[in-house]
Amino acid sequence: MQYLAILGRKAEISIAELEALFQSVQKIAPSLAIFKSDNPPDITRLGGSLKIAKKLEVAVIEHLSNIPDGKITFGVSDYSKNASPRSAFSEAMKIKKILTRHGRSVRIVTGKDATLSTATSLHNGLSGKNPKKCELIKRGNDWYQVIGVQDIDAYSRRDQARPFRDAKVGMLPPKLAQILINLCGPLKNGATVLDPFCGTGVVLQEALLMGYTAYGTDVNERMIEYSEKNLKHFDFSNFKLAVGDATNYKWTEKIDAVACEGYLGAPMSTPPAEIKLKEQKQICGDIVLGFLKNLSTQIKPNTPVAIAIPAWLREDGTYSRLEIVDEIKNMGYNVNNKSLGGLLYYREGQIVARDIIILRKV
Ligand SMILES: C[S@@+](CC[C@H](N)C(=O)[O-])C[C@H]1O[C@@H](n2cnc3c(N)ncnc32)[C@H](O)[C@@H]1O
């Protein structure tokens, strides 16, 4: 079955996430990708996609006519090349006229753009849960029905409900934690996901929500206490935590995948001077390389690792990366080509960005 994804703010990261999980992923516009999947993708597990839609196999009127009796509520998002708010509205009106002629009661949801925002779609109940309400997507001559919309409110709740937070360690957004886990590829239900820099436990929390077993270690005892309290707050029990330095710790559980955000160095509010940058690169580079070396002797071949490491904003607006790929390869890992600088996650103007590296033990 063919699906369409409306990609998140960092489209390349969203694409990488889809590629890790689905077949025939193809970017067809800056914020759109099509892909194939045997089962309907679950948007609540995809941190990088804003909407997922399924290609209609019948004409749009036939599709809507099949909706059981009662009022039909729908909106049209036009993602075609030359779309405008007018084109979306006129498509919606055409459909409404035909359905009304067929005796159906219809309400159209409109927005101010050619496409409905995720909030409009979500708050009007067009996210695919109610069979009488839907968002239709037009892309050229193809039509899709939205089957899932990113639940922004659920992500904020998960982020803010955690009782133990620490601004100093940097707070990983839950959707980025999901992306890191997904970049490891499809995992079996119950698989053990290790986060050796678990901090306050966002990756562990998201892994547990996705049905995996969580294993977290951190050099800082206080962080392990925070993780424990946060995970207990969400009523999880299927996790294991321990204090340990990732550069020399011997993990005691079987590890199926590693998803983590490594040490990101000192928090910064302005681009670092050259000398400070060099120092931070040395500190962070030593930790990540020490960790990967230690890990390589403890995981089975083909075990996936997705790690976010720091990159620093320079005065000229570009990011300075750690450039450790060759050293990682020499340790016996395959490095996904996407990791060569293409997967930077940051908010506009953020000094320390997250540079995502995807590896597999050879
Ligand atoms: C950027 S934070 C991770 C934050 C985490 N993703 C969260 O959700 O809170 C990095 C973490 O790495 C830990 N850390 C630093 N050096 C370490 C080392 N050598 N081994 C293990 N953990 C380390 C720090 O204590 C910190 O909790």
PDBQT file of the ligand as one rigid body, heavy atoms in Angstrom, charges set to zero:
ROOT
HETATM    1  C1  LIG A 401      22.786  15.467  26.988  1.00  0.00    +0.000 C 
HETATM    2  S1  LIG A 401      22.591  14.550  28.415  1.00  0.00    +0.000 S 
HETATM    3  C2  LIG A 401      21.387  13.358  27.966  1.00  0.00    +0.000 C 
HETATM    4  C3  LIG A 401      20.004  13.841  28.324  1.00  0.00    +0.000 C 
HETATM    5  C4  LIG A 401      18.990  12.790  28.146  1.00  0.00    +0.000 C 
HETATM    6  N1  LIG A 401      18.773  12.453  26.762  1.00  0.00    +0.000 N 
HETATM    7  C5  LIG A 401      17.681  13.155  28.833  1.00  0.00    +0.000 C 
HETATM    8  O1  LIG A 401      16.645  12.807  28.283  1.00  0.00    +0.000 OA
HETATM    9  O2  LIG A 401      17.680  13.752  29.898  1.00  0.00    +0.000 OA
HETATM   10  C6  LIG A 401      24.036  13.645  28.529  1.00  0.00    +0.000 C 
HETATM   11  C7  LIG A 401      24.136  12.731  29.715  1.00  0.00    +0.000 C 
HETATM   12  O3  LIG A 401      25.358  12.032  29.609  1.00  0.00    +0.000 OA
HETATM   13  C8  LIG A 401      25.845  11.807  30.905  1.00  0.00    +0.000 C 
HETATM   14  N2  LIG A 401      27.285  11.520  30.753  1.00  0.00    +0.000 N 
HETATM   15  C9  LIG A 401      28.308  12.354  30.536  1.00  0.00    +0.000 A 
HETATM   16  N3  LIG A 401      29.461  11.673  30.418  1.00  0.00    +0.000 NA
HETATM   17  C10 LIG A 401      29.157  10.357  30.550  1.00  0.00    +0.000 A 
HETATM   18  C11 LIG A 401      29.892   9.158  30.501  1.00  0.00    +0.000 A 
HETATM   19  N4  LIG A 401      31.202   9.158  30.313  1.00  0.00    +0.000 N 
HETATM   20  N5  LIG A 401      29.228   8.002  30.656  1.00  0.00    +0.000 NA
HETATM   21  C12 LIG A 401      27.897   7.969  30.861  1.00  0.00    +0.000 A 
HETATM   22  N6  LIG A 401      27.158   9.078  30.943  1.00  0.00    +0.000 NA
HETATM   23  C13 LIG A 401      27.768  10.259  30.769  1.00  0.00    +0.000 A 
HETATM   24  C14 LIG A 401      25.496  13.040  31.679  1.00  0.00    +0.000 C 
HETATM   25  O4  LIG A 401      25.409  12.751  33.060  1.00  0.00    +0.000 OA
HETATM   26  C15 LIG A 401      24.132  13.398  31.057  1.00  0.00    +0.000 C 
HETATM   27  O5  LIG A 401      23.098  12.864  31.830  1.00  0.00    +0.000 OA
ENDROOT
TORSDOF 0
